[in-house]
Amino acid sequence: MKAKKNSDFKIGEIVVYPKHGVGEITKIENMEISNIKTSFYVVKMEQSKLIIRVPLDKKDEVGLRKISSKKTIEEVYSTLKLKPKIRRIMWSRRAQEYETKIFSGDPIKISEVVRDLFRKSSQAEQSYSERQMFQVAIERLAREVAAVEKTDYFQSTEKIEQILNKK
């Protein structure tokens, strides 16, 4: 899901950087690196104390995009309500597929990972790596949901878990 129509982002705009999640454009900086002048979006990532500089001309390449629409978040909720699809393949292979989905930055794909890795307290215990991957996925998803619905991370996490627990 490449958002090519985003020609430019404004300072203060909330964006998604697929490899790191939700962040805010704090400024546009000009730098000269080996005699080449380049302009960068300076993106402050919400969850980690991370500042990322994305060259303006590389924003599409790295997948920098505006946060999702409310309609996309409704699709996320519908996806979460579906029956989990657990493929009977080795965990290492499944983990690779889940990671690809998480780092795609696509909220629908991330919601599939959250749905597939969610366990009710009455269900069998997950492995440590499954729990870790679930945490990464739900955090990514909850931060984007929070940004779209203008709530906070904890409220959006709770809403996602309520949907998952109703199944």
Backbone as a printed PyTorch tensor [residue, N CA C, xyz], in Angstrom:
tensor([[[  0.8440,  -1.1860,   0.0000],
         [  0.0000,   0.0000,   0.0000],
         [  0.8820,   1.2390,   0.0000]],

        [[  1.3370,   1.6300,  -1.1480],
         [  2.1750,   2.8250,  -1.2550],
         [  1.2700,   4.0360,  -1.4550]],

        [[  1.4430,   5.0180,  -0.6400],
         [  0.6350,   6.2270,  -0.7550],
         [  1.3800,   7.2380,  -1.6180]],

        [[  1.2990,   7.0750,  -2.9020],
         [  2.0350,   7.9360,  -3.8310],
         [  1.4260,   9.3340,  -3.8980]],

        [[  0.1300,   9.4350,  -3.5780],
         [ -0.5240,  10.7310,  -3.7260],
         [ -0.0590,  11.7550,  -2.6820]],

        [[  0.6510,  11.2970,  -1.6270],
         [  1.1950,  12.2490,  -0.6520],
         [  2.3570,  12.9590,  -1.3110]],

        [[  2.1310,  14.1410,  -1.8140],
         [  3.2720,  14.8070,  -2.4280],
         [  4.1730,  15.3400,  -1.3310]],

        [[  3.5800,  15.9980,  -0.3380],
         [  4.4050,  16.5690,   0.7210],
         [  3.7110,  16.4630,   2.0610]],

        [[  4.5280,  16.4390,   3.0920],
         [  4.0080,  16.4190,   4.4510],
         [  4.2960,  17.7660,   5.0810]],

        [[  3.4450,  18.1280,   6.0360],
         [  3.6370,  19.3970,   6.7200],
         [  4.2300,  19.1620,   8.1050]],

        [[  4.8730,  20.1860,   8.6330],
         [  5.4050,  20.1120,   9.9930],
         [  4.2150,  19.9460,  10.9350]],

        [[  4.3530,  19.0310,  11.8960],
         [  3.2750,  18.7550,  12.8430],
         [  2.3620,  17.6250,  12.3930]],

        [[  2.5500,  17.1590,  11.1570],
         [  1.7050,  16.0870,  10.6400],
         [  2.1260,  14.7400,  11.2340]],

        [[  1.1180,  13.9200,  11.5450],
         [  1.3620,  12.5670,  12.0630],
         [  1.4720,  11.6420,  10.8570]],

        [[  2.5550,  10.8630,  10.8250],
         [  2.8180,   9.9740,   9.6930],
         [  3.1660,   8.5740,  10.1950]],

        [[  3.2140,   7.6280,   9.2670],
         [  3.6340,   6.2660,   9.6010],
         [  4.8880,   5.9570,   8.7920]],

        [[  5.9120,   5.5340,   9.5120],
         [  7.1440,   5.0640,   8.9000],
         [  7.1040,   3.5450,   9.1000]],

        [[  6.9050,   2.7650,   8.0240],
         [  6.6340,   1.3280,   8.1680],
         [  7.5540,   0.5470,   9.1070]],

        [[  8.8410,   0.8420,   9.0980],
         [  9.7540,   0.0550,   9.9420],
         [  9.6810,   0.4370,  11.4220]],

        [[  9.1490,   1.6210,  11.7320],
         [  9.1560,   2.0670,  13.1370],
         [  7.8040,   2.4860,  13.7000]],

        [[  6.7970,   2.6470,  12.8680],
         [  5.4790,   2.9930,  13.3730],
         [  5.1180,   4.4670,  13.2110]],

        [[  4.3220,   4.9540,  14.1770],
         [  3.7610,   6.3020,  14.1060],
         [  4.7560,   7.3410,  14.6220]],

        [[  4.8280,   8.4530,  13.9050],
         [  5.7040,   9.5410,  14.3190],
         [  5.1380,  10.8790,  13.8750]],

        [[  5.8130,  11.9350,  14.2500],
         [  5.3630,  13.2730,  13.8860],
         [  6.4950,  14.0060,  13.1710]],

        [[  6.1400,  14.6920,  12.0920],
         [  7.1400,  15.4940,  11.3840],
         [  7.3620,  16.7570,  12.2040]],

        [[  8.5710,  16.9010,  12.7420],
         [  8.8500,  18.0480,  13.6150],
         [  9.4630,  19.2140,  12.8560]],

        [[ 10.1820,  18.9090,  11.7790],
         [ 10.7330,  19.9860,  10.9450],
         [ 11.2480,  19.4280,   9.6380]],

        [[ 11.5480,  20.3520,   8.7470],
         [ 12.1860,  19.9810,   7.4830],
         [ 13.5560,  20.6440,   7.5300]],

        [[ 14.5720,  19.8170,   7.3890],
         [ 15.9430,  20.2560,   7.5970],
         [ 16.7180,  20.1760,   6.2880]],

        [[ 17.5950,  21.1400,   6.0600],
         [ 18.4740,  21.0810,   4.8890],
         [ 19.8690,  20.7450,   5.3810]],

        [[ 20.4880,  19.7840,   4.7310],
         [ 21.8550,  19.4060,   5.1090],
         [ 22.6770,  19.2450,   3.8470]],

        [[ 23.9700,  19.4110,   4.0250],
         [ 24.8640,  19.1920,   2.8990],
         [ 25.7550,  18.0100,   3.2590]],

        [[ 25.6740,  16.9770,   2.4420],
         [ 26.4840,  15.7860,   2.6810],
         [ 27.3300,  15.5760,   1.4340]],

        [[ 28.6190,  15.5460,   1.6050],
         [ 29.6020,  15.4970,   0.5130],
         [ 29.1890,  16.3630,  -0.6870]],

        [[ 29.0470,  17.6470,  -0.3970],
         [ 28.7210,  18.6750,  -1.3890],
         [ 27.3640,  18.5050,  -2.0800]],

        [[ 26.5050,  17.6620,  -1.5310],
         [ 25.1720,  17.4980,  -2.1070],
         [ 24.1700,  18.0290,  -1.0900]],

        [[ 23.4130,  19.0290,  -1.4960],
         [ 22.3980,  19.6040,  -0.6040],
         [ 21.1450,  18.7380,  -0.6730]],

        [[ 20.6660,  18.3440,   0.4910],
         [ 19.4650,  17.5110,   0.5580],
         [ 18.5430,  18.0380,   1.6460]],

        [[ 17.2450,  17.9310,   1.4190],
         [ 16.2520,  18.3030,   2.4230],
         [ 15.6960,  17.0230,   3.0310]],

        [[ 15.4830,  17.0650,   4.3430],
         [ 15.0030,  15.8950,   5.0790],
         [ 13.7580,  16.2340,   5.8870]],

        [[ 12.8480,  15.2640,   5.9650],
         [ 11.7860,  15.3380,   6.9670],
         [ 12.4080,  14.8240,   8.2480]],

        [[ 12.2310,  15.5390,   9.3440],
         [ 12.7030,  15.0580,  10.6370],
         [ 11.4650,  14.4950,  11.3350]],

        [[ 11.4810,  13.1820,  11.5570],
         [ 10.3220,  12.4870,  12.1250],
         [ 10.6780,  12.0060,  13.5240]],

        [[  9.9240,  12.4860,  14.5080],
         [ 10.1250,  12.0440,  15.8890],
         [  9.1600,  10.8890,  16.1210]],

        [[  9.7200,   9.7140,  16.3690],
         [  8.8940,   8.5320,  16.5790],
         [  8.2820,   8.5850,  17.9680]],

        [[  7.0150,   8.2510,  18.0430],
         [  6.2470,   8.3930,  19.2670],
         [  6.7250,   7.4770,  20.3890]],

        [[  6.8890,   6.1810,  20.1010],
         [  7.1230,   5.2200,  21.1760],
         [  8.5700,   5.1140,  21.6140]],

        [[  9.5000,   5.3450,  20.6910],
         [ 10.9060,   5.2340,  21.0730],
         [ 11.4940,   6.6310,  21.0130]],

        [[ 12.5700,   6.8310,  21.6550],
         [ 13.2060,   8.1500,  21.6430],
         [ 14.0100,   8.2860,  20.3530]],

        [[ 13.3640,   7.9940,  19.2500],
         [ 14.0350,   7.9080,  17.9700],
         [ 13.6800,   9.0960,  17.0970]],

        [[ 14.6840,   9.6750,  16.4740],
         [ 14.4780,  10.7400,  15.4930],
         [ 14.9820,  10.1820,  14.1660]],

        [[ 14.1380,  10.2120,  13.1580],
         [ 14.5060,   9.6780,  11.8520],
         [ 14.5140,  10.8200,  10.8490]],

        [[ 15.5350,  10.8540,  10.0250],
         [ 15.5960,  11.8380,   8.9420],
         [ 15.3550,  11.1070,   7.6300]],

        [[ 14.3270,  11.5420,   6.9350],
         [ 13.9740,  10.9220,   5.6640],
         [ 14.1720,  11.9600,   4.5540]],

        [[ 15.0760,  11.6760,   3.6130],
         [ 15.2360,  12.6140,   2.4960],
         [ 13.8980,  12.7890,   1.7780]],

        [[ 13.5360,  14.0270,   1.4650],
         [ 12.2580,  14.2940,   0.8000],
         [ 12.0680,  13.4250,  -0.4330]],

        [[ 13.1310,  13.2190,  -1.1930],
         [ 13.0030,  12.4370,  -2.4260],
         [ 12.9860,  10.9210,  -2.1910]],

        [[ 13.1410,  10.4860,  -0.9480],
         [ 13.1280,   9.0390,  -0.6460],
         [ 11.8830,   8.6370,   0.1460]],

        [[ 10.9760,   9.5840,   0.3850],
         [  9.8210,   9.2850,   1.2440],
         [  8.9600,   8.1290,   0.7180]],

        [[  8.7780,   8.0550,  -0.6160],
         [  7.9670,   6.9710,  -1.1770],
         [  8.7110,   5.6470,  -1.0920]],

        [[ 10.0120,   5.7150,  -1.3190],
         [ 10.8570,   4.5200,  -1.2690],
         [ 10.8080,   3.8510,   0.1070]],

        [[ 10.8530,   4.6450,   1.1840],
         [ 10.8160,   4.0670,   2.5390],
         [  9.3810,   3.8170,   3.0000]],

        [[  8.4000,   4.3060,   2.2210],
         [  7.0020,   4.0420,   2.5510],
         [  6.3840,   5.0210,   3.5300]],

        [[  7.0260,   6.1730,   3.7400],
         [  6.4630,   7.1790,   4.6440],
         [  5.0860,   7.5620,   4.1250]],

        [[  4.0820,   7.5170,   5.0090],
         [  2.7140,   7.8110,   4.5630],
         [  1.9230,   8.5260,   5.6510]],

        [[  0.8130,   9.1150,   5.2180],
         [ -0.1090,   9.7410,   6.1690],
         [ -0.7520,   8.6220,   6.9860]],

        [[ -1.2840,   8.9720,   8.1740],
         [ -1.9840,   7.9390,   8.9470],
         [ -3.2420,   7.5170,   8.1850]],

        [[ -3.7410,   6.3580,   8.5230],
         [ -4.8840,   5.7730,   7.8270],
         [ -6.1490,   6.6050,   7.9890]],

        [[ -7.1040,   6.3000,   7.1320],
         [ -8.4200,   6.9430,   7.2230],
         [ -9.2560,   6.1850,   8.2610]],

        [[-10.3500,   6.8030,   8.6750],
         [-11.2750,   6.1340,   9.6020],
         [-11.8370,   4.8650,   8.9500]],

        [[-12.0300,   4.9140,   7.6350],
         [-12.5500,   3.7590,   6.8930],
         [-11.5720,   2.5810,   7.0020]],

        [[-10.2790,   2.8520,   6.8910],
         [ -9.2670,   1.7940,   7.0160],
         [ -9.3040,   1.2040,   8.4200]],

        [[ -9.4760,   2.0510,   9.4300],
         [ -9.5310,   1.5680,  10.8170],
         [-10.7720,   0.6890,  11.0180]],

        [[-11.8720,   1.0150,  10.3400],
         [-13.0630,   0.1500,  10.4020],
         [-12.7320,  -1.2230,   9.8070]],

        [[-11.9540,  -1.2310,   8.7110],
         [-11.5140,  -2.5040,   8.1010],
         [-10.6380,  -3.2850,   9.0750]],

        [[ -9.7950,  -2.5540,   9.8200],
         [ -8.9420,  -3.1780,  10.8360],
         [ -9.8210,  -3.8950,  11.8570]],

        [[-10.8700,  -3.2060,  12.3400],
         [-11.7660,  -3.8080,  13.3300],
         [-12.4680,  -5.0380,  12.7580]],

        [[-12.8740,  -4.9700,  11.4990],
         [-13.5180,  -6.1280,  10.8580],
         [-12.5460,  -7.3000,  10.7690]],

        [[-11.3030,  -7.0070,  10.4280],
         [-10.2670,  -8.0440,  10.3310],
         [-10.0500,  -8.7040,  11.6950]],

        [[-10.0230,  -7.8910,  12.7390],
         [ -9.8030,  -8.4270,  14.0930],
         [-10.9310,  -9.3670,  14.5160]],

        [[-12.1370,  -9.1460,  13.9850],
         [-13.2990,  -9.9650,  14.3650],
         [-13.3170, -11.3160,  13.6640]],

        [[-12.5240, -11.4450,  12.6040],
         [-12.5010, -12.7090,  11.8490],
         [-11.8120, -13.8170,  12.6450]],

        [[-12.0860, -15.0480,  12.2200],
         [-11.4590, -16.2070,  12.8530],
         [ -9.9560, -16.1850,  12.5340]],

        [[ -9.1000, -16.4610,  13.5290],
         [ -7.6500, -16.4700,  13.2610],
         [ -7.2880, -17.4990,  12.1930]],

        [[ -6.3200, -17.1340,  11.3680],
         [ -5.8120, -18.0670,  10.3500],
         [ -4.4200, -18.5010,  10.8080]],

        [[ -4.3430, -19.6910,  11.3370],
         [ -3.0550, -20.1900,  11.8030],
         [ -2.5950, -21.2530,  10.8110]],

        [[ -1.5410, -20.9360,  10.0980],
         [ -1.0000, -21.8980,   9.1400],
         [ -0.1370, -22.9030,   9.8800]],

        [[ -0.2900, -24.1450,   9.5060],
         [  0.4400, -25.2250,  10.1670],
         [  1.8350, -25.3870,   9.5630]],

        [[  2.6230, -24.3560,   9.7140],
         [  4.0060, -24.4380,   9.2350],
         [  4.9030, -24.0980,  10.4140]],

        [[  6.1800, -24.3320,  10.2410],
         [  7.1140, -24.0820,  11.3410],
         [  7.0210, -22.6400,  11.8180]],

        [[  7.2040, -22.4470,  13.1240],
         [  7.1080, -21.1190,  13.7070],
         [  8.0710, -20.1400,  13.0390]],

        [[  9.2880, -20.5660,  12.7410],
         [ 10.2730, -19.6450,  12.1520],
         [  9.7610, -19.0760,  10.8270]],

        [[  9.0990, -19.8970,  10.0690],
         [  8.5410, -19.4650,   8.7830],
         [  7.3630, -18.5140,   9.0130]],

        [[  6.4790, -18.8860,   9.9450],
         [  5.3250, -18.0300,  10.2690],
         [  5.8080, -16.7000,  10.8260]],

        [[  6.8310, -16.7470,  11.6900],
         [  7.3690, -15.5310,  12.2990],
         [  7.8730, -14.5840,  11.2160]],

        [[  8.5110, -15.1470,  10.2160],
         [  9.0100, -14.3560,   9.0900],
         [  7.8600, -13.6660,   8.3610]],

        [[  6.7900, -14.4180,   8.1230],
         [  5.6120, -13.8560,   7.4420],
         [  4.9840, -12.7510,   8.2920]],

        [[  4.8800, -12.9920,   9.6030],
         [  4.2960, -11.9860,  10.5000],
         [  5.1420, -10.7230,  10.5070]],

        [[  6.4510, -10.9000,  10.5690],
         [  7.3630,  -9.7520,  10.5900],
         [  7.2220,  -8.9180,   9.3200]],

        [[  7.1230,  -9.5870,   8.1930],
         [  6.9400,  -8.9020,   6.9120],
         [  5.6660,  -8.0610,   6.9520]],

        [[  4.5950,  -8.6370,   7.5060],
         [  3.3320,  -7.9020,   7.6090],
         [  3.4690,  -6.7050,   8.5500]],

        [[  4.1010,  -6.9050,   9.6990],
         [  4.2510,  -5.8140,  10.6720],
         [  5.0430,  -4.6670,  10.0610]],

        [[  6.1750,  -4.9910,   9.4140],
         [  7.0470,  -3.9430,   8.8780],
         [  6.5750,  -3.3870,   7.5450]],

        [[  5.4610,  -3.9300,   7.0150],
         [  4.8870,  -3.3640,   5.7890],
         [  4.2640,  -2.0050,   6.1220]],

        [[  3.8930,  -1.8400,   7.3950],
         [  3.2500,  -0.6000,   7.7970],
         [  1.7720,  -0.5540,   7.4420]],

        [[  1.2520,  -1.6160,   6.8240],
         [ -0.1540,  -1.6700,   6.4190],
         [ -0.9990,  -2.1020,   7.6240]],

        [[ -1.8860,  -1.2130,   8.1110],
         [ -2.6580,  -1.5520,   9.3180],
         [ -3.5310,  -2.7950,   9.1730]],

        [[ -3.9980,  -3.0790,   7.9690],
         [ -4.8160,  -4.2900,   7.7640],
         [ -3.9460,  -5.5360,   7.9750]],

        [[ -2.7480,  -5.5350,   7.3880],
         [ -1.8370,  -6.6840,   7.5500],
         [ -1.4100,  -6.8310,   9.0110]],

        [[ -1.1710,  -5.7060,   9.6810],
         [ -0.7770,  -5.7640,  11.0930],
         [ -1.9310,  -6.3110,  11.9300]],

        [[ -3.1600,  -5.9260,  11.5900],
         [ -4.3130,  -6.4480,  12.3390],
         [ -4.4730,  -7.9500,  12.1430]],

        [[ -4.0580,  -8.4790,  10.9850],
         [ -4.0850,  -9.9330,  10.7620],
         [ -3.1250, -10.6240,  11.7280]],

        [[ -1.9490, -10.0380,  11.9230],
         [ -0.9610, -10.6110,  12.8480],
         [ -1.5090, -10.5780,  14.2730]],

        [[ -2.0810,  -9.4320,  14.6650],
         [ -2.6520,  -9.2930,  16.0130],
         [ -3.7380, -10.3420,  16.2120]],

        [[ -4.6210, -10.4680,  15.2370],
         [ -5.7210, -11.4460,  15.3190],
         [ -5.1810, -12.8710,  15.4310]],

        [[ -4.1980, -13.2050,  14.5870],
         [ -3.6930, -14.5770,  14.5460],
         [ -2.8700, -14.9530,  15.7800]],

        [[ -2.2310, -13.9730,  16.4060],
         [ -1.3870, -14.2740,  17.5720],
         [ -2.0970, -14.0490,  18.9130]],

        [[ -3.2960, -13.4930,  18.8770],
         [ -4.0220, -13.2230,  20.1320],
         [ -4.4340, -14.5200,  20.8130]],

        [[ -4.2620, -14.5570,  22.1310],
         [ -4.7130, -15.7040,  22.9340],
         [ -5.5530, -15.2030,  24.0930]],

        [[ -6.7230, -15.8100,  24.2600],
         [ -7.5300, -15.5150,  25.4500],
         [ -6.8400, -16.1870,  26.6240]],

        [[ -7.1130, -15.6800,  27.8100],
         [ -6.4460, -16.2500,  28.9990],
         [ -6.7840, -17.7310,  29.1800]],

        [[ -7.9300, -18.1730,  28.6440],
         [ -8.3250, -19.5850,  28.7710],
         [ -7.6100, -20.4900,  27.7600]],

        [[ -6.9310, -19.8830,  26.7760],
         [ -6.2710, -20.6820,  25.7420],
         [ -4.8590, -21.0770,  26.1470]],

        [[ -4.3040, -21.9940,  25.3640],
         [ -2.9420, -22.4820,  25.6080],
         [ -1.9410, -21.3300,  25.6230]],

        [[ -0.9260, -21.4940,  26.4190],
         [  0.1350, -20.4880,  26.5680],
         [  0.9220, -20.3470,  25.2600]],

        [[  1.3490, -19.1330,  24.9700],
         [  2.1680, -18.8860,  23.7820],
         [  3.6390, -18.9930,  24.1380]],

        [[  4.4390, -19.1820,  23.1070],
         [  5.8820, -19.1640,  23.3190],
         [  6.3050, -17.7120,  23.5430]],

        [[  7.4900, -17.5440,  24.0820],
         [  8.0240, -16.2040,  24.3280],
         [  8.0690, -15.3980,  23.0290]],

        [[  8.5530, -15.9910,  21.9430],
         [  8.6790, -15.2430,  20.6890],
         [  7.3160, -14.8800,  20.0940]],

        [[  6.3060, -15.7420,  20.2950],
         [  4.9570, -15.3980,  19.8350],
         [  4.4170, -14.2020,  20.6140]],

        [[  4.6290, -14.2100,  21.9420],
         [  4.1640, -13.0850,  22.7760],
         [  4.8650, -11.7900,  22.3830]],

        [[  6.1940, -11.8860,  22.1410],
         [  6.9690, -10.6980,  21.7450],
         [  6.4350, -10.1140,  20.4380]],

        [[  6.2020, -10.9920,  19.4690],
         [  5.7240, -10.5360,  18.1670],
         [  4.3230,  -9.9430,  18.2860]],

        [[  3.4790, -10.5570,  19.1120],
         [  2.1340, -10.0290,  19.3470],
         [  2.2410,  -8.6130,  19.9320]],

        [[  3.1440,  -8.4300,  20.8960],
         [  3.3170,  -7.1100,  21.5260],
         [  3.7340,  -6.0480,  20.5210]],

        [[  4.6740,  -6.3860,  19.6490],
         [  5.1350,  -5.4360,  18.6260],
         [  3.9590,  -5.0660,  17.7140]],

        [[  3.2100,  -6.0880,  17.2790],
         [  2.1000,  -5.8640,  16.3460],
         [  0.9910,  -5.0370,  16.9830]],

        [[  0.5960,  -5.3890,  18.2040],
         [ -0.5230,  -4.6580,  18.8290],
         [ -0.1020,  -3.2230,  19.1560]],

        [[  1.1600,  -3.0220,  19.5020],
         [  1.6240,  -1.6610,  19.7880],
         [  1.5640,  -0.8130,  18.5260]],

        [[  2.0680,  -1.3490,  17.4180],
         [  2.0240,  -0.6260,  16.1390],
         [  0.5940,  -0.2510,  15.7820]],

        [[ -0.2730,  -1.2620,  15.8660],
         [ -1.6690,  -1.0630,  15.4830],
         [ -2.3470,  -0.0520,  16.4000]],

        [[ -2.1550,  -0.2120,  17.6940],
         [ -2.8070,   0.6680,  18.6740],
         [ -2.3510,   2.1150,  18.5110]],

        [[ -1.0880,   2.3260,  18.1930],
         [ -0.5960,   3.7030,  18.0200],
         [ -1.2220,   4.3670,  16.8010]],

        [[ -1.3980,   3.6000,  15.7330],
         [ -2.0410,   4.2030,  14.5580],
         [ -3.5320,   4.4230,  14.8080]],

        [[ -4.1920,   3.4550,  15.4490],
         [ -5.6080,   3.6190,  15.7900],
         [ -5.7830,   4.8580,  16.6730]],

        [[ -4.9100,   5.0180,  17.6530],
         [ -4.9760,   6.1710,  18.5620],
         [ -4.8190,   7.4790,  17.7870]],

        [[ -3.8850,   7.5000,  16.8350],
         [ -3.6530,   8.7150,  16.0380],
         [ -4.8770,   9.0460,  15.1790]],

        [[ -5.4900,   8.0220,  14.5940],
         [ -6.6480,   8.2350,  13.7250],
         [ -7.8700,   8.6450,  14.5510]],

        [[ -8.0990,   7.9570,  15.6750],
         [ -9.2920,   8.2160,  16.4870],
         [ -9.0700,   9.3080,  17.5310]],

        [[ -7.8810,   9.8750,  17.5370],
         [ -7.5260,  10.9440,  18.4680],
         [ -7.7900,  10.5580,  19.9330]],

        [[ -7.3500,   9.3370,  20.2750],
         [ -7.4070,   8.8810,  21.6680],
         [ -5.9640,   8.6230,  22.0580]],

        [[ -5.7600,   7.9390,  23.1670],
         [ -4.3760,   7.6020,  23.4950],
         [ -4.1220,   6.1150,  23.2590]],

        [[ -2.8530,   5.7770,  23.3400],
         [ -2.3910,   4.4290,  23.0680],
         [ -3.0970,   3.3900,  23.9480]],

        [[ -3.2960,   3.7130,  25.2270],
         [ -3.8930,   2.7390,  26.1540],
         [ -5.3640,   2.4960,  25.8210]],

        [[ -6.0880,   3.5580,  25.4770],
         [ -7.5040,   3.3990,  25.1070],
         [ -7.6380,   2.5650,  23.8340]],

        [[ -6.7750,   2.8180,  22.8630],
         [ -6.8780,   2.0660,  21.6070],
         [ -6.4710,   0.6020,  21.8150]],

        [[ -5.4800,   0.3550,  22.6690],
         [ -5.0850,  -1.0310,  22.9700],
         [ -6.2580,  -1.7600,  23.6220]],

        [[ -6.9110,  -1.0810,  24.5500],
         [ -8.0540,  -1.6730,  25.2490],
         [ -9.1830,  -2.0020,  24.2680]],

        [[ -9.4450,  -1.0790,  23.3550],
         [-10.5020,  -1.2850,  22.3650],
         [-10.1810,  -2.5020,  21.4880]],

        [[ -8.9340,  -2.6210,  21.0490],
         [ -8.5090,  -3.7530,  20.2150],
         [ -8.6740,  -5.0600,  20.9980]],

        [[ -8.2440,  -5.0630,  22.2640],
         [ -8.3530,  -6.2790,  23.0880],
         [ -9.8090,  -6.6520,  23.3550]],

        [[-10.6740,  -5.6490,  23.5130],
         [-12.1010,  -5.9480,  23.7150],
         [-12.6770,  -6.6470,  22.4830]],

        [[-12.3250,  -6.1500,  21.3010],
         [-12.7940,  -6.7660,  20.0620],
         [-12.3020,  -8.2130,  19.9850]],

        [[-11.0230,  -8.4290,  20.3090],
         [-10.4320,  -9.7670,  20.2450],
         [-11.0800, -10.7200,  21.2610]],

        [[-11.3830, -10.2080,  22.4460],
         [-11.9650, -11.0450,  23.4910],
         [-13.4160, -11.4300,  23.2330]],

        [[-14.1030, -10.7020,  22.3420],
         [-15.5040, -10.9930,  22.0410],
         [-15.6640, -12.1920,  21.1120]],

        [[-14.5750, -12.6000,  20.4850],
         [-14.6760, -13.7030,  19.5250],
         [-14.9380, -15.0140,  20.2220]]])
